[in-house]
Amino acid sequence: MVTQGRYPVRPSGPLAEWVHPFREELIRRGFRARTAQDHAYVLAHLSRWLQRESLDPAEFGAEGIAAFAVARRDGGYRRWRTVESLRLMLDYLRGHGALPAEEPRMVGPVDEVLERYRLWLRRERRLGEQTVGLRLLWARKFLLAQVVDGSLGLDRLDPDAVTGFVLHMSWRYSTGSMKTATSGLRSLLRFLFVAGDVNRDLPSVVPSVAGWRLSALPVGADDEAVAALLACCDRATAVGRRDLAVLLLMARLGLRAVELARLRLDDVDWRGGELVVRGKGGRVDWMPLPHDVGAALADYLRHGRRPSRLREVFLRTTGPDAPMTRQSIVMVPRRVSQRAGIPVVGAHQLRHRAACRVLADGGSLAEVAELLRHNDLATTAIYAKVDLAALAAVVRPWPAEGDDDRAA
Protein backbone atom coordinates (compact mmCIF):
# COMPACT_ATOMS: atom_id res chain seq x y z
CA MET A 1 0.00 0.00 0.00
CA VAL A 2 1.28 3.47 -0.85
CA THR A 3 0.60 6.29 1.60
CA GLN A 4 0.31 9.76 0.05
CA GLY A 5 2.73 8.67 -2.67
CA ARG A 6 5.68 8.85 -0.28
CA TYR A 7 6.27 5.47 1.32
CA PRO A 8 6.17 1.98 -0.24
CA VAL A 9 4.41 0.69 2.90
CA ARG A 10 2.45 2.40 5.64
CA PRO A 11 4.78 3.22 8.55
CA SER A 12 4.19 0.94 11.52
CA GLY A 13 5.46 0.63 15.04
CA PRO A 14 5.60 2.99 18.04
CA LEU A 15 7.23 5.86 16.10
CA ALA A 16 5.08 5.66 12.96
CA GLU A 17 3.31 8.95 13.70
CA TRP A 18 6.61 10.84 13.49
CA VAL A 19 7.72 9.65 10.05
CA HIS A 20 5.77 12.14 7.94
CA PRO A 21 6.31 15.16 10.28
CA PHE A 22 10.05 14.40 10.31
CA ARG A 23 10.15 14.50 6.52
CA GLU A 24 8.26 17.79 6.39
CA GLU A 25 10.52 19.31 9.05
CA LEU A 26 13.63 18.46 7.03
CA ILE A 27 12.14 20.04 3.92
CA ARG A 28 11.44 23.20 5.91
CA ARG A 29 15.07 23.22 7.00
CA GLY A 30 16.22 23.21 3.39
CA PHE A 31 16.76 19.51 2.64
CA ARG A 32 15.81 18.30 -0.80
CA ALA A 33 12.61 16.27 -0.91
CA ARG A 34 14.46 13.08 -1.90
CA THR A 35 17.01 13.47 0.89
CA ALA A 36 14.28 14.21 3.44
CA GLN A 37 12.40 11.12 2.28
CA ASP A 38 15.50 8.95 2.69
CA HIS A 39 15.89 10.17 6.28
CA ALA A 40 12.20 9.43 6.88
CA TYR A 41 12.73 5.87 5.61
CA VAL A 42 15.36 5.39 8.34
CA LEU A 43 12.90 6.56 10.99
CA ALA A 44 10.30 4.16 9.58
CA HIS A 45 12.89 1.38 9.80
CA LEU A 46 13.63 2.29 13.43
CA SER A 47 9.93 2.18 14.26
CA ARG A 48 9.53 -1.28 12.69
CA TRP A 49 12.67 -2.52 14.45
CA LEU A 50 11.42 -1.33 17.86
CA GLN A 51 8.13 -3.12 17.22
CA ARG A 52 9.86 -6.33 16.15
CA GLU A 53 12.18 -6.27 19.16
CA SER A 54 9.31 -5.36 21.53
CA LEU A 55 11.20 -2.31 22.77
CA ASP A 56 9.61 0.72 24.40
CA PRO A 57 10.82 4.05 22.92
CA ALA A 58 10.73 5.55 26.43
CA GLU A 59 13.55 3.17 27.39
CA PHE A 60 15.50 3.48 24.13
CA GLY A 61 18.95 4.64 25.26
CA ALA A 62 22.54 4.48 24.05
CA GLU A 63 22.69 0.67 24.01
CA GLY A 64 19.51 0.44 21.95
CA ILE A 65 20.76 3.01 19.45
CA ALA A 66 24.01 1.09 19.02
CA ALA A 67 22.05 -2.13 18.51
CA PHE A 68 19.90 -0.50 15.82
CA ALA A 69 23.03 0.71 14.00
CA VAL A 70 24.38 -2.85 14.08
CA ALA A 71 21.06 -4.13 12.74
CA ARG A 72 21.32 -1.76 9.77
CA ARG A 73 24.86 -2.89 9.03
CA ASP A 74 23.89 -6.56 9.33
CA GLY A 75 20.86 -5.91 7.12
CA GLY A 76 23.07 -4.71 4.26
CA TYR A 77 22.07 -1.05 4.40
CA ARG A 78 24.69 1.17 2.81
CA ARG A 79 23.89 4.40 4.67
CA TRP A 80 23.05 5.49 8.20
CA ARG A 81 24.94 2.53 9.67
CA THR A 82 26.61 4.33 12.60
CA VAL A 83 25.32 6.03 15.74
CA GLU A 84 26.73 9.39 14.63
CA SER A 85 24.99 9.23 11.25
CA LEU A 86 21.65 8.77 13.06
CA ARG A 87 22.06 11.92 15.15
CA LEU A 88 19.79 14.13 13.00
CA MET A 89 16.88 11.73 13.43
CA LEU A 90 17.61 11.12 17.11
CA ASP A 91 17.81 14.84 17.88
CA TYR A 92 14.43 15.38 16.19
CA LEU A 93 12.76 12.57 18.14
CA ARG A 94 14.29 13.69 21.44
CA GLY A 95 13.28 17.27 20.79
CA HIS A 96 9.65 16.20 20.40
CA GLY A 97 9.68 13.88 23.40
CA ALA A 98 9.36 10.72 21.30
CA LEU A 99 12.64 9.40 22.74
CA PRO A 100 14.23 10.06 26.14
CA ALA A 101 16.85 12.80 26.39
CA GLU A 102 20.41 11.83 25.60
CA GLU A 103 22.23 10.35 28.54
CA PRO A 104 24.88 12.73 29.90
CA ARG A 105 28.33 11.69 28.81
CA MET A 106 30.64 10.76 31.63
CA VAL A 107 33.50 13.24 31.76
CA GLY A 108 36.75 11.47 32.51
CA PRO A 109 40.07 12.95 33.66
CA VAL A 110 41.32 13.30 30.07
CA ASP A 111 38.21 15.23 28.98
CA GLU A 112 38.50 17.53 31.99
CA VAL A 113 42.12 18.42 31.18
CA LEU A 114 41.33 18.88 27.49
CA GLU A 115 38.51 21.31 28.25
CA ARG A 116 40.77 23.44 30.45
CA TYR A 117 43.49 23.28 27.79
CA ARG A 118 41.01 24.33 25.08
CA LEU A 119 39.93 27.39 27.08
CA TRP A 120 43.58 28.31 27.69
CA LEU A 121 44.39 28.09 23.98
CA ARG A 122 41.43 30.26 23.03
CA ARG A 123 41.56 32.83 25.83
CA GLU A 124 45.21 33.07 26.73
CA ARG A 125 46.96 32.13 23.49
CA ARG A 126 44.26 33.56 21.19
CA LEU A 127 44.63 30.70 18.71
CA GLY A 128 42.23 30.09 15.84
CA GLU A 129 39.69 27.28 15.76
CA GLN A 130 41.66 25.13 13.32
CA THR A 131 44.90 25.40 15.31
CA VAL A 132 43.07 24.64 18.56
CA GLY A 133 41.57 21.55 16.94
CA LEU A 134 45.01 20.23 15.96
CA ARG A 135 46.40 20.97 19.42
CA LEU A 136 43.54 19.07 21.06
CA LEU A 137 43.92 16.14 18.66
CA TRP A 138 47.51 15.48 19.69
CA ALA A 139 46.86 16.38 23.32
CA ARG A 140 44.20 13.67 23.51
CA LYS A 141 46.55 11.07 22.02
CA PHE A 142 49.26 11.96 24.54
CA LEU A 143 46.99 12.09 27.58
CA LEU A 144 45.29 8.79 26.74
CA ALA A 145 48.73 7.19 26.51
CA GLN A 146 49.36 8.28 30.12
CA VAL A 147 46.22 6.64 31.56
CA VAL A 148 47.04 3.63 33.77
CA ASP A 149 44.24 1.62 35.42
CA GLY A 150 41.78 4.43 34.75
CA SER A 151 43.99 7.07 36.37
CA LEU A 152 45.62 9.84 34.34
CA GLY A 153 48.51 10.21 36.77
CA LEU A 154 50.04 13.46 35.56
CA ASP A 155 52.10 13.51 38.75
CA ARG A 156 54.06 10.58 37.28
CA LEU A 157 54.86 12.42 34.06
CA ASP A 158 58.60 12.48 33.35
CA PRO A 159 60.97 13.00 30.37
CA ASP A 160 60.96 9.28 29.55
CA ALA A 161 57.18 9.30 29.06
CA VAL A 162 57.41 12.32 26.77
CA THR A 163 60.23 11.03 24.57
CA GLY A 164 58.72 7.54 24.52
CA PHE A 165 55.44 8.90 23.18
CA VAL A 166 57.18 10.88 20.44
CA LEU A 167 59.31 7.91 19.37
CA HIS A 168 56.26 5.64 19.28
CA MET A 169 54.29 8.08 17.15
CA SER A 170 57.21 8.70 14.78
CA TRP A 171 56.87 5.17 13.38
CA ARG A 172 53.27 5.86 12.34
CA TYR A 173 53.25 9.44 11.09
CA SER A 174 55.04 11.52 8.46
CA THR A 175 57.68 14.14 9.18
CA GLY A 176 55.17 16.93 8.67
CA SER A 177 52.66 15.35 11.04
CA MET A 178 55.32 14.79 13.68
CA LYS A 179 56.39 18.43 13.51
CA THR A 180 52.79 19.38 14.24
CA ALA A 181 52.64 16.76 16.99
CA THR A 182 55.80 17.92 18.78
CA SER A 183 54.77 21.56 18.55
CA GLY A 184 51.39 20.68 20.06
CA LEU A 185 53.00 18.53 22.74
CA ARG A 186 55.27 21.39 23.85
CA SER A 187 52.19 23.62 24.07
CA LEU A 188 50.32 21.06 26.20
CA LEU A 189 53.25 20.51 28.56
CA ARG A 190 53.65 24.26 28.97
CA PHE A 191 49.97 24.52 29.90
CA LEU A 192 50.16 21.63 32.37
CA PHE A 193 53.09 23.30 34.12
CA VAL A 194 51.43 26.73 34.24
CA ALA A 195 48.16 25.19 35.49
CA GLY A 196 49.96 23.25 38.22
CA ASP A 197 49.08 19.77 36.90
CA VAL A 198 52.78 18.86 36.70
CA ASN A 199 55.63 20.15 38.84
CA ARG A 200 58.28 20.06 36.10
CA ASP A 201 58.71 22.28 33.05
CA LEU A 202 58.90 19.58 30.37
CA PRO A 203 58.55 21.29 26.94
CA SER A 204 62.33 21.33 26.48
CA VAL A 205 62.53 17.52 26.61
CA VAL A 206 60.29 17.06 23.56
CA PRO A 207 62.59 15.78 20.78
CA SER A 208 62.96 17.86 17.65
CA VAL A 209 61.89 16.27 14.38
CA ALA A 210 64.61 16.08 11.75
CA GLY A 211 63.68 18.31 8.85
CA TRP A 212 65.31 21.26 7.18
CA ARG A 213 63.62 24.46 6.18
CA LEU A 214 63.46 25.09 2.41
CA SER A 215 64.61 21.49 1.75
CA ALA A 216 61.53 20.70 -0.34
CA LEU A 217 60.12 22.29 -3.45
CA PRO A 218 56.62 23.81 -3.51
CA VAL A 219 54.53 21.49 -5.66
CA GLY A 220 51.99 23.38 -7.72
CA ALA A 221 49.42 22.04 -10.14
CA ASP A 222 50.53 22.36 -13.77
CA ASP A 223 48.56 24.29 -16.38
CA GLU A 224 47.14 21.11 -17.94
CA ALA A 225 45.75 19.91 -14.62
CA VAL A 226 44.19 23.29 -13.87
CA ALA A 227 42.62 23.41 -17.33
CA ALA A 228 41.19 19.91 -16.80
CA LEU A 229 39.70 20.95 -13.46
CA LEU A 230 38.04 24.04 -14.88
CA ALA A 231 36.72 22.17 -17.92
CA CYS A 232 35.15 19.53 -15.67
CA CYS A 233 32.91 22.05 -13.89
CA ASP A 234 29.41 21.78 -15.37
CA ARG A 235 28.30 25.40 -15.64
CA ALA A 236 24.71 24.33 -16.19
CA THR A 237 24.44 23.19 -12.56
CA ALA A 238 24.64 25.03 -9.24
CA VAL A 239 27.45 22.79 -8.02
CA GLY A 240 29.43 23.31 -11.22
CA ARG A 241 29.12 27.09 -11.02
CA ARG A 242 30.16 27.09 -7.38
CA ASP A 243 33.11 24.77 -7.93
CA LEU A 244 34.34 26.87 -10.87
CA ALA A 245 34.34 30.03 -8.75
CA VAL A 246 36.16 28.24 -5.91
CA LEU A 247 38.82 26.80 -8.22
CA LEU A 248 39.50 30.11 -9.96
CA LEU A 249 39.86 31.95 -6.66
CA MET A 250 42.36 29.32 -5.53
CA ALA A 251 44.31 29.08 -8.79
CA ARG A 252 44.38 32.78 -9.74
CA LEU A 253 44.47 34.55 -6.36
CA GLY A 254 46.03 31.81 -4.22
CA LEU A 255 43.26 31.97 -1.63
CA ARG A 256 43.28 29.42 1.17
CA ALA A 257 40.22 27.25 1.83
CA VAL A 258 39.63 28.97 5.16
CA GLU A 259 39.70 32.37 3.43
CA LEU A 260 37.05 31.21 0.97
CA ALA A 261 34.93 29.93 3.84
CA ARG A 262 35.15 33.38 5.46
CA LEU A 263 34.30 35.30 2.27
CA ARG A 264 31.06 37.28 2.62
CA LEU A 265 28.82 39.03 0.13
CA ASP A 266 29.82 42.44 1.50
CA ASP A 267 33.49 41.63 0.87
CA VAL A 268 33.17 41.95 -2.92
CA ASP A 269 33.49 45.45 -4.40
CA TRP A 270 32.05 44.92 -7.86
CA ARG A 271 32.58 48.50 -9.02
CA GLY A 272 36.16 48.67 -7.83
CA GLY A 273 37.01 45.12 -8.91
CA GLU A 274 38.35 44.12 -5.49
CA LEU A 275 37.52 41.78 -2.65
CA VAL A 276 38.36 41.58 1.04
CA VAL A 277 40.36 38.54 2.14
CA ARG A 278 40.33 37.61 5.83
CA GLY A 279 43.48 35.60 6.32
CA LYS A 280 45.44 33.95 9.09
CA GLY A 281 45.99 35.73 12.37
CA GLY A 282 43.16 38.18 11.79
CA ARG A 283 44.91 39.75 8.79
CA VAL A 284 42.61 41.59 6.35
CA ASP A 285 43.71 42.46 2.79
CA TRP A 286 42.15 43.96 -0.33
CA MET A 287 42.94 41.98 -3.48
CA PRO A 288 42.19 42.75 -7.14
CA LEU A 289 39.45 40.64 -8.70
CA PRO A 290 40.46 39.55 -12.23
CA HIS A 291 37.72 39.73 -14.85
CA ASP A 292 37.41 35.97 -15.44
CA VAL A 293 37.33 35.24 -11.71
CA GLY A 294 34.74 37.96 -11.14
CA ALA A 295 32.60 36.65 -14.01
CA ALA A 296 32.60 33.12 -12.57
CA LEU A 297 31.80 34.44 -9.10
CA ALA A 298 28.95 36.60 -10.42
CA ASP A 299 27.53 33.67 -12.40
CA TYR A 300 27.50 31.53 -9.26
CA LEU A 301 25.87 34.25 -7.16
CA ARG A 302 23.18 34.95 -9.75
CA HIS A 303 22.38 31.44 -10.95
CA GLY A 304 23.99 28.90 -8.59
CA ARG A 305 23.74 30.17 -5.03
CA ARG A 306 20.55 29.12 -3.26
CA PRO A 307 18.26 31.88 -1.91
CA SER A 308 19.43 32.53 1.63
CA ARG A 309 19.65 35.11 4.39
CA LEU A 310 23.21 34.00 5.08
CA ARG A 311 25.95 36.44 4.11
CA GLU A 312 28.65 33.88 3.38
CA VAL A 313 29.37 33.65 -0.35
CA PHE A 314 29.74 29.88 -0.62
CA LEU A 315 26.83 27.80 0.65
CA ARG A 316 26.00 24.12 0.68
CA THR A 317 23.84 23.05 -2.24
CA THR A 318 22.07 20.28 -0.32
CA GLY A 319 20.74 19.87 3.18
CA PRO A 320 20.05 22.72 5.59
CA ASP A 321 20.83 26.29 4.61
CA ALA A 322 24.43 26.57 5.80
CA PRO A 323 27.77 27.95 4.63
CA MET A 324 30.49 25.68 3.33
CA THR A 325 33.12 24.86 5.92
CA ARG A 326 36.86 25.00 5.37
CA GLN A 327 36.97 21.22 5.05
CA SER A 328 34.17 21.09 2.48
CA ILE A 329 35.99 23.70 0.38
CA VAL A 330 39.23 21.72 0.66
CA MET A 331 37.38 18.79 -0.91
CA VAL A 332 36.26 20.76 -4.00
CA PRO A 333 39.47 20.36 -6.07
CA ARG A 334 39.87 16.77 -4.88
CA ARG A 335 36.34 15.86 -5.92
CA VAL A 336 36.64 17.62 -9.29
CA SER A 337 40.01 15.89 -9.88
CA GLN A 338 38.34 12.52 -9.53
CA ARG A 339 35.60 13.51 -11.97
CA ALA A 340 38.21 14.77 -14.43
CA GLY A 341 40.15 11.50 -14.21
CA ILE A 342 43.45 13.16 -13.27
CA PRO A 343 45.74 12.72 -10.25
CA VAL A 344 44.24 14.40 -7.21
CA VAL A 345 44.97 18.13 -7.02
CA GLY A 346 44.87 19.61 -3.52
CA ALA A 347 43.78 23.10 -2.55
CA HIS A 348 47.30 24.10 -1.53
CA GLN A 349 48.68 22.95 -4.88
CA LEU A 350 46.46 25.53 -6.55
CA ARG A 351 47.84 28.17 -4.17
CA HIS A 352 51.39 27.13 -5.10
CA ARG A 353 50.42 27.27 -8.75
CA ALA A 354 49.30 30.90 -8.39
CA ALA A 355 52.69 31.79 -6.90
CA CYS A 356 54.64 29.92 -9.56
CA ARG A 357 52.69 31.69 -12.32
CA VAL A 358 53.81 35.06 -10.93
CA LEU A 359 57.45 33.99 -11.22
CA ALA A 360 56.94 32.44 -14.66
CA ASP A 361 55.52 35.75 -15.87
CA GLY A 362 58.61 37.62 -14.68
CA GLY A 363 57.37 38.67 -11.25
CA SER A 364 59.57 39.00 -8.18
CA LEU A 365 59.54 37.22 -4.84
CA ALA A 366 58.13 40.40 -3.32
CA GLU A 367 55.16 40.13 -5.69
CA VAL A 368 54.68 36.49 -4.71
CA ALA A 369 54.72 37.48 -1.04
CA GLU A 370 52.11 40.14 -1.76
CA LEU A 371 49.88 37.66 -3.60
CA LEU A 372 50.16 35.00 -0.89
CA ARG A 373 49.92 37.63 1.86
CA HIS A 374 53.02 36.46 3.71
CA ASN A 375 53.98 38.64 6.66
CA ASP A 376 57.66 37.76 6.30
CA LEU A 377 59.49 37.63 2.97
CA ALA A 378 61.54 34.75 4.38
CA THR A 379 58.40 32.60 4.18
CA THR A 380 58.33 33.23 0.43
CA ALA A 381 62.01 32.38 -0.04
CA ILE A 382 61.25 28.77 -0.95
CA TYR A 383 59.79 29.96 -4.26
CA ALA A 384 63.26 31.15 -5.29
CA LYS A 385 64.02 27.48 -5.94
CA VAL A 386 61.39 27.28 -8.69
CA ASP A 387 62.31 30.61 -10.34
CA LEU A 388 64.32 28.97 -13.12
CA ALA A 389 64.98 32.22 -14.98
CA ALA A 390 66.57 33.84 -11.93
CA LEU A 391 68.56 30.70 -11.11
CA ALA A 392 69.89 30.50 -14.67
CA ALA A 393 71.25 34.03 -14.36
CA VAL A 394 73.45 33.14 -11.38
CA VAL A 395 74.60 29.64 -12.37
CA ARG A 396 78.01 29.51 -14.01
CA PRO A 397 78.10 27.70 -17.36
CA TRP A 398 79.58 24.21 -17.33
CA PRO A 399 83.12 24.38 -18.70
CA ALA A 400 83.54 23.03 -22.20
CA GLU A 401 86.01 20.22 -22.85
CA GLY A 402 89.56 21.56 -22.88
CA ASP A 403 88.77 24.75 -20.95
CA ASP A 404 91.16 25.44 -18.10
CA ASP A 405 88.83 26.47 -15.31
CA ARG A 406 91.77 27.05 -12.98
CA ALA A 407 92.78 30.15 -14.95
CA ALA A 408 89.56 31.82 -13.94
C-alpha positions in Angstrom: 0.0 0.0 0.0 1.3 3.5 -0.8 0.6 6.3 1.6 0.3 9.8 0.1 2.7 8.7 -2.7 5.7 8.9 -0.3 6.3 5.5 1.3 6.2 2.0 -0.2 4.4 0.7 2.9 2.5 2.4 5.6 4.8 3.2 8.6 4.2 0.9 11.5 5.5 0.6 15.0 5.6 3.0 18.0 7.2 5.9 16.1 5.1 5.7 13.0 3.3 8.9 13.7 6.6 10.8 13.5 7.7 9.6 10.0 5.8 12.1 7.9 6.3 15.2 10.3 10.1 14.4 10.3 10.2 14.5 6.5 8.3 17.8 6.4 10.5 19.3 9.0 13.6 18.5 7.0 12.1 20.0 3.9 11.4 23.2 5.9 15.1 23.2 7.0 16.2 23.2 3.4 16.8 19.5 2.6 15.8 18.3 -0.8 12.6 16.3 -0.9 14.5 13.1 -1.9 17.0 13.5 0.9 14.3 14.2 3.4 12.4 11.1 2.3 15.5 9.0 2.7 15.9 10.2 6.3 12.2 9.4 6.9 12.7 5.9 5.6 15.4 5.4 8.3 12.9 6.6 11.0 10.3 4.2 9.6 12.9 1.4 9.8 13.6 2.3 13.4 9.9 2.2 14.3 9.5 -1.3 12.7 12.7 -2.5 14.5 11.4 -1.3 17.9 8.1 -3.1 17.2 9.9 -6.3 16.1 12.2 -6.3 19.2 9.3 -5.4 21.5 11.2 -2.3 22.8 9.6 0.7 24.4 10.8 4.1 22.9 10.7 5.5 26.4 13.6 3.2 27.4 15.5 3.5 24.1 19.0 4.6 25.3 22.5 4.5 24.0 22.7 0.7 24.0 19.5 0.4 21.9 20.8 3.0 19.4 24.0 1.1 19.0 22.0 -2.1 18.5 19.9 -0.5 15.8 23.0 0.7 14.0 24.4 -2.9 14.1 21.1 -4.1 12.7 21.3 -1.8 9.8 24.9 -2.9 9.0 23.9 -6.6 9.3 20.9 -5.9 7.1 23.1 -4.7 4.3 22.1 -1.0 4.4 24.7 1.2 2.8 23.9 4.4 4.7 23.0 5.5 8.2 24.9 2.5 9.7 26.6 4.3 12.6 25.3 6.0 15.7 26.7 9.4 14.6 25.0 9.2 11.3 21.6 8.8 13.1 22.1 11.9 15.1 19.8 14.1 13.0 16.9 11.7 13.4 17.6 11.1 17.1 17.8 14.8 17.9 14.4 15.4 16.2 12.8 12.6 18.1 14.3 13.7 21.4 13.3 17.3 20.8 9.7 16.2 20.4 9.7 13.9 23.4 9.4 10.7 21.3 12.6 9.4 22.7 14.2 10.1 26.1 16.8 12.8 26.4 20.4 11.8 25.6 22.2 10.3 28.5 24.9 12.7 29.9 28.3 11.7 28.8 30.6 10.8 31.6 33.5 13.2 31.8 36.8 11.5 32.5 40.1 12.9 33.7 41.3 13.3 30.1 38.2 15.2 29.0 38.5 17.5 32.0 42.1 18.4 31.2 41.3 18.9 27.5 38.5 21.3 28.3 40.8 23.4 30.4 43.5 23.3 27.8 41.0 24.3 25.1 39.9 27.4 27.1 43.6 28.3 27.7 44.4 28.1 24.0 41.4 30.3 23.0 41.6 32.8 25.8 45.2 33.1 26.7 47.0 32.1 23.5 44.3 33.6 21.2 44.6 30.7 18.7 42.2 30.1 15.8 39.7 27.3 15.8 41.7 25.1 13.3 44.9 25.4 15.3 43.1 24.6 18.6 41.6 21.6 16.9 45.0 20.2 16.0 46.4 21.0 19.4 43.5 19.1 21.1 43.9 16.1 18.7 47.5 15.5 19.7 46.9 16.4 23.3 44.2 13.7 23.5 46.6 11.1 22.0 49.3 12.0 24.5 47.0 12.1 27.6 45.3 8.8 26.7 48.7 7.2 26.5 49.4 8.3 30.1 46.2 6.6 31.6 47.0 3.6 33.8 44.2 1.6 35.4 41.8 4.4 34.8 44.0 7.1 36.4 45.6 9.8 34.3 48.5 10.2 36.8 50.0 13.5 35.6 52.1 13.5 38.8 54.1 10.6 37.3 54.9 12.4 34.1 58.6 12.5 33.3 61.0 13.0 30.4 61.0 9.3 29.5 57.2 9.3 29.1 57.4 12.3 26.8 60.2 11.0 24.6 58.7 7.5 24.5 55.4 8.9 23.2 57.2 10.9 20.4 59.3 7.9 19.4 56.3 5.6 19.3 54.3 8.1 17.1 57.2 8.7 14.8 56.9 5.2 13.4 53.3 5.9 12.3 53.3 9.4 11.1 55.0 11.5 8.5 57.7 14.1 9.2 55.2 16.9 8.7 52.7 15.3 11.0 55.3 14.8 13.7 56.4 18.4 13.5 52.8 19.4 14.2 52.6 16.8 17.0 55.8 17.9 18.8 54.8 21.6 18.5 51.4 20.7 20.1 53.0 18.5 22.7 55.3 21.4 23.8 52.2 23.6 24.1 50.3 21.1 26.2 53.2 20.5 28.6 53.7 24.3 29.0 50.0 24.5 29.9 50.2 21.6 32.4 53.1 23.3 34.1 51.4 26.7 34.2 48.2 25.2 35.5 50.0 23.2 38.2 49.1 19.8 36.9 52.8 18.9 36.7 55.6 20.2 38.8 58.3 20.1 36.1 58.7 22.3 33.0 58.9 19.6 30.4 58.6 21.3 26.9 62.3 21.3 26.5 62.5 17.5 26.6 60.3 17.1 23.6 62.6 15.8 20.8 63.0 17.9 17.7 61.9 16.3 14.4 64.6 16.1 11.7 63.7 18.3 8.9 65.3 21.3 7.2 63.6 24.5 6.2 63.5 25.1 2.4 64.6 21.5 1.8 61.5 20.7 -0.3 60.1 22.3 -3.5 56.6 23.8 -3.5 54.5 21.5 -5.7 52.0 23.4 -7.7 49.4 22.0 -10.1 50.5 22.4 -13.8 48.6 24.3 -16.4 47.1 21.1 -17.9 45.8 19.9 -14.6 44.2 23.3 -13.9 42.6 23.4 -17.3 41.2 19.9 -16.8 39.7 20.9 -13.5 38.0 24.0 -14.9 36.7 22.2 -17.9 35.2 19.5 -15.7 32.9 22.1 -13.9 29.4 21.8 -15.4 28.3 25.4 -15.6 24.7 24.3 -16.2 24.4 23.2 -12.6 24.6 25.0 -9.2 27.5 22.8 -8.0 29.4 23.3 -11.2 29.1 27.1 -11.0 30.2 27.1 -7.4 33.1 24.8 -7.9 34.3 26.9 -10.9 34.3 30.0 -8.8 36.2 28.2 -5.9 38.8 26.8 -8.2 39.5 30.1 -10.0 39.9 32.0 -6.7 42.4 29.3 -5.5 44.3 29.1 -8.8 44.4 32.8 -9.7 44.5 34.6 -6.4 46.0 31.8 -4.2 43.3 32.0 -1.6 43.3 29.4 1.2 40.2 27.3 1.8 39.6 29.0 5.2 39.7 32.4 3.4 37.1 31.2 1.0 34.9 29.9 3.8 35.1 33.4 5.5 34.3 35.3 2.3 31.1 37.3 2.6 28.8 39.0 0.1 29.8 42.4 1.5 33.5 41.6 0.9 33.2 41.9 -2.9 33.5 45.4 -4.4 32.1 44.9 -7.9 32.6 48.5 -9.0 36.2 48.7 -7.8 37.0 45.1 -8.9 38.4 44.1 -5.5 37.5 41.8 -2.7 38.4 41.6 1.0 40.4 38.5 2.1 40.3 37.6 5.8 43.5 35.6 6.3 45.4 34.0 9.1 46.0 35.7 12.4 43.2 38.2 11.8 44.9 39.8 8.8 42.6 41.6 6.3 43.7 42.5 2.8 42.1 44.0 -0.3 42.9 42.0 -3.5 42.2 42.7 -7.1 39.4 40.6 -8.7 40.5 39.5 -12.2 37.7 39.7 -14.8 37.4 36.0 -15.4 37.3 35.2 -11.7 34.7 38.0 -11.1 32.6 36.7 -14.0 32.6 33.1 -12.6 31.8 34.4 -9.1 29.0 36.6 -10.4 27.5 33.7 -12.4 27.5 31.5 -9.3 25.9 34.2 -7.2 23.2 35.0 -9.8 22.4 31.4 -11.0 24.0 28.9 -8.6 23.7 30.2 -5.0 20.6 29.1 -3.3 18.3 31.9 -1.9 19.4 32.5 1.6 19.7 35.1 4.4 23.2 34.0 5.1 26.0 36.4 4.1 28.7 33.9 3.4 29.4 33.7 -0.3 29.7 29.9 -0.6 26.8 27.8 0.7 26.0 24.1 0.7 23.8 23.1 -2.2 22.1 20.3 -0.3 20.7 19.9 3.2 20.1 22.7 5.6 20.8 26.3 4.6 24.4 26.6 5.8 27.8 28.0 4.6 30.5 25.7 3.3 33.1 24.9 5.9 36.9 25.0 5.4 37.0 21.2 5.1 34.2 21.1 2.5 36.0 23.7 0.4 39.2 21.7 0.7 37.4 18.8 -0.9 36.3 20.8 -4.0 39.5 20.4 -6.1 39.9 16.8 -4.9 36.3 15.9 -5.9 36.6 17.6 -9.3 40.0 15.9 -9.9 38.3 12.5 -9.5 35.6 13.5 -12.0 38.2 14.8 -14.4 40.1 11.5 -14.2 43.5 13.2 -13.3 45.7 12.7 -10.3 44.2 14.4 -7.2 45.0 18.1 -7.0 44.9 19.6 -3.5 43.8 23.1 -2.6 47.3 24.1 -1.5 48.7 22.9 -4.9 46.5 25.5 -6.5 47.8 28.2 -4.2 51.4 27.1 -5.1 50.4 27.3 -8.8 49.3 30.9 -8.4 52.7 31.8 -6.9 54.6 29.9 -9.6 52.7 31.7 -12.3 53.8 35.1 -10.9 57.4 34.0 -11.2 56.9 32.4 -14.7 55.5 35.8 -15.9 58.6 37.6 -14.7 57.4 38.7 -11.2 59.6 39.0 -8.2 59.5 37.2 -4.8 58.1 40.4 -3.3 55.2 40.1 -5.7 54.7 36.5 -4.7 54.7 37.5 -1.0 52.1 40.1 -1.8 49.9 37.7 -3.6 50.2 35.0 -0.9 49.9 37.6 1.9 53.0 36.5 3.7 54.0 38.6 6.7 57.7 37.8 6.3 59.5 37.6 3.0 61.5 34.7 4.4 58.4 32.6 4.2 58.3 33.2 0.4 62.0 32.4 0.0 61.2 28.8 -1.0 59.8 30.0 -4.3 63.3 31.2 -5.3 64.0 27.5 -5.9 61.4 27.3 -8.7 62.3 30.6 -10.3 64.3 29.0 -13.1 65.0 32.2 -15.0 66.6 33.8 -11.9 68.6 30.7 -11.1 69.9 30.5 -14.7 71.2 34.0 -14.4 73.4 33.1 -11.4 74.6 29.6 -12.4 78.0 29.5 -14.0 78.1 27.7 -17.4 79.6 24.2 -17.3 83.1 24.4 -18.7 83.5 23.0 -22.2 86.0 20.2 -22.9 89.6 21.6 -22.9 88.8 24.7 -20.9 91.2 25.4 -18.1 88.8 26.5 -15.3 91.8 27.1 -13.0 92.8 30.1 -14.9 89.6 31.8 -13.9 
